[in-house]
Amino acid sequence: TICQGDCDPDDPLRSEGLPEVCGDGVDNDCNTLVDDADGDGDGHSVCSSTGDCDDGDPYAYPIVVSTSGSATGRGTDLDPVDSIATAFGMLDTTCRLVVLQAGTYANVDLDWTGGTIEIAGQTGDADDVVLQAAQYARQLKITGGDVTLRDLSLTGGEAAEDGGAVQVANASLTLSNVEAFQNSSTLDGGAVSVLSGTLDLRRGCRIEDNDTGEDGGAIEVVAATLTDRGSVYRKG
């Protein structure tokens, strides 16, 4: 009833205290928000495309990044941060996920040393999230650890060393539905170089129109293991 705090007595699916149900398009708990199930109150709804790593732990959640985000954002869907580097510094020890909203991220030049991390495009379409390298730089250098890139594109890398877009040393790299195009290296590995580690390509990655001054126009693998599950390679 209304006296007991029911915001809509004519709808049995809406009442204060009811759990929010994902995907039904109804504000079940009467807080004026639809599909915002957030049991631990950390600002991350399990109903959203970003989700929540652990809805019972208010300190375990993905960090959301947007090209229109803020340097002081909370890293949620509604209050994203403005750079991947900022997101790196906000990760907790449990949830190692950075989610990128649609857009082109310019001047990307990142280093990752040790530990596990996943960087994923939010929409699931690699064309929607583009990491454009900084001038005369690659997008990502990985030294140690276990890194996954998913549902995004890498372009414009221009490295003076191995690995035009990504350089890996003593680490594991997984590319899942990733497009790497128009990257270049002065030495080996126009798109990706792996020295002592593993490279796993999944879900039809596309490695296209990359260039190198020496060997491995697309990928260089040295003292490392390569697993490729249906990638497409093309040089225009």
C-alpha positions in Angstrom: 0.0 0.0 0.0 1.0 3.7 -0.3 1.1 4.0 3.5 3.7 1.2 3.6 5.9 3.0 1.0 4.6 1.5 -2.2 5.3 4.0 -5.0 2.9 2.3 -7.4 0.1 0.3 -5.7 -1.3 -0.6 -9.2 1.9 -2.4 -10.3 3.0 -5.5 -8.2 6.5 -5.2 -9.8 7.2 -1.8 -8.3 7.6 -1.3 -4.6 10.2 0.1 -2.2 12.3 -2.8 -1.0 11.8 -5.0 -4.0 15.0 -6.1 -5.7 15.8 -4.5 -9.1 15.4 -7.0 -12.0 17.7 -6.6 -14.9 16.2 -6.2 -18.4 12.5 -5.7 -17.5 12.5 -2.0 -18.1 10.8 -1.4 -14.7 11.9 0.6 -11.7 11.3 -2.3 -9.4 12.7 -0.7 -6.2 11.1 2.7 -6.7 14.3 4.7 -6.6 13.5 6.5 -10.0 16.2 4.5 -11.8 15.5 1.5 -14.2 17.7 -1.6 -14.2 20.2 -0.2 -11.7 20.7 -3.3 -9.5 23.6 -2.4 -7.3 23.6 -4.5 -4.1 26.8 -3.1 -2.6 26.2 0.6 -3.5 29.4 1.1 -5.3 27.8 2.9 -8.3 28.2 -0.1 -10.6 25.0 -1.9 -11.7 25.1 -5.5 -12.6 22.5 -4.7 -15.2 24.7 -2.3 -17.2 27.0 -3.3 -20.1 29.9 -2.7 -17.8 28.6 -4.8 -14.9 30.2 -5.3 -11.5 33.0 -7.7 -10.6 31.5 -8.5 -7.2 28.2 -6.9 -6.3 28.8 -8.0 -2.7 32.0 -6.1 -2.4 31.9 -2.3 -2.6 35.6 -2.1 -3.4 35.7 -4.6 -6.3 34.4 -3.0 -9.5 35.6 -2.2 -13.0 36.9 1.3 -13.9 35.0 3.0 -16.7 36.8 5.4 -19.0 35.3 7.9 -21.5 36.7 10.5 -23.9 34.3 12.9 -22.2 35.1 11.7 -18.6 36.7 13.6 -15.8 40.1 13.4 -14.1 38.3 13.2 -10.8 35.5 10.8 -11.9 34.5 7.8 -9.8 35.1 5.4 -12.8 31.4 4.4 -13.0 29.1 4.4 -16.1 27.6 7.7 -15.1 30.9 9.2 -13.8 33.8 7.8 -15.9 37.4 8.9 -15.7 39.1 10.6 -18.7 42.1 8.4 -19.3 43.3 4.8 -19.3 46.3 5.8 -17.3 44.1 7.3 -14.6 42.1 4.0 -14.6 45.3 2.0 -14.0 45.9 3.8 -10.8 42.3 3.2 -9.5 42.3 -0.6 -9.9 41.8 -2.6 -6.8 43.4 -6.0 -6.1 40.3 -8.0 -6.9 38.8 -6.5 -10.0 41.4 -5.9 -12.8 39.1 -4.6 -15.5 39.2 -1.3 -17.4 36.2 -0.6 -19.6 36.4 1.9 -22.4 33.2 3.6 -23.6 32.9 4.3 -27.3 35.2 6.9 -28.8 38.7 7.5 -30.1 41.4 7.8 -27.4 44.2 10.0 -28.7 47.8 10.1 -27.7 47.8 6.7 -26.0 51.3 5.7 -24.7 51.0 3.3 -21.8 53.4 1.1 -19.8 52.2 -2.0 -17.8 54.6 -3.8 -15.5 53.5 -7.0 -13.8 50.1 -8.1 -12.6 46.9 -9.0 -14.4 44.7 -6.6 -16.3 42.0 -6.6 -18.9 41.2 -3.5 -21.1 37.9 -3.9 -22.9 35.7 -1.9 -25.2 32.2 -1.5 -23.7 30.1 -2.1 -26.8 31.7 -5.3 -27.9 32.4 -3.8 -31.4 36.1 -3.2 -32.0 35.3 -0.3 -34.4 33.7 1.6 -31.6 36.8 2.0 -29.4 40.0 3.2 -31.0 43.3 3.6 -29.3 45.3 6.1 -31.3 49.0 6.1 -30.3 50.9 9.2 -29.3 53.3 10.6 -31.9 56.4 8.4 -32.4 55.1 5.9 -29.8 53.3 2.7 -29.4 50.0 2.3 -27.5 51.2 -0.2 -24.9 54.5 -1.7 -23.6 54.0 -4.7 -21.4 56.8 -6.0 -19.1 55.7 -9.0 -17.1 52.2 -9.9 -16.1 49.0 -11.1 -17.9 47.2 -8.6 -20.2 44.0 -9.0 -22.2 42.8 -6.5 -24.8 39.3 -7.0 -26.0 36.8 -5.5 -28.4 38.9 -2.5 -29.5 41.2 -1.2 -32.2 44.9 -0.2 -32.2 46.1 2.3 -34.8 48.7 4.9 -35.5 51.5 3.3 -33.5 55.0 4.3 -34.7 57.7 2.7 -32.6 61.5 3.0 -33.0 61.9 -0.4 -31.5 60.1 -3.8 -31.9 56.3 -3.7 -31.8 54.5 -0.9 -33.5 51.3 -1.1 -31.4 52.2 -3.4 -28.6 55.6 -4.7 -27.2 55.6 -7.6 -24.8 58.5 -8.9 -22.8 58.3 -11.8 -20.3 54.5 -11.6 -20.3 51.3 -13.0 -21.6 49.1 -11.1 -24.0 45.6 -12.1 -25.2 44.0 -10.2 -28.1 40.2 -10.9 -28.4 38.3 -9.3 -31.2 41.0 -6.7 -31.7 41.8 -4.8 -34.9 45.4 -3.6 -35.3 45.9 -1.5 -38.4 48.3 1.1 -39.8 50.9 0.7 -37.1 54.6 0.5 -37.8 58.0 -0.3 -36.2 61.5 0.6 -37.3 62.7 -2.9 -36.3 60.5 -6.0 -36.0 56.8 -6.6 -35.5 54.8 -4.0 -37.2 51.8 -4.5 -35.0 52.9 -6.7 -32.1 56.2 -8.0 -30.8 56.5 -10.7 -28.1 59.9 -11.5 -26.6 59.7 -14.4 -24.2 56.0 -14.9 -23.3 52.8 -15.9 -25.0 50.5 -14.4 -27.5 46.9 -15.7 -27.9 44.7 -14.3 -30.6 41.0 -15.0 -30.3 37.6 -14.2 -31.9 38.8 -13.3 -35.3 41.3 -10.5 -34.8 42.2 -8.4 -37.8 45.9 -7.5 -38.3 45.9 -5.2 -41.4 48.2 -2.7 -43.2 51.0 -2.7 -40.6 54.6 -2.2 -41.6 58.1 -2.8 -40.3 61.7 -1.9 -41.2 62.8 -5.5 -40.7 61.0 -8.7 -40.0 57.4 -9.5 -39.0 55.3 -7.0 -40.8 52.3 -8.0 -38.6 53.7 -10.0 -35.6 57.1 -10.9 -34.2 57.3 -13.8 -31.8 60.7 -14.7 -30.3 61.2 -17.4 -27.6 57.5 -17.2 -27.2 54.3 -19.2 -27.9 51.7 -18.0 -30.4 48.1 -19.3 -30.5 46.0 -18.0 -33.3 42.2 -18.8 -33.6 41.1 -17.5 -37.0 42.8 -14.1 -37.3 42.8 -12.2 -40.6 46.0 -10.7 -41.9 46.2 -8.3 -44.8 48.7 -5.9 -46.3 47.1 -3.4 -48.6 
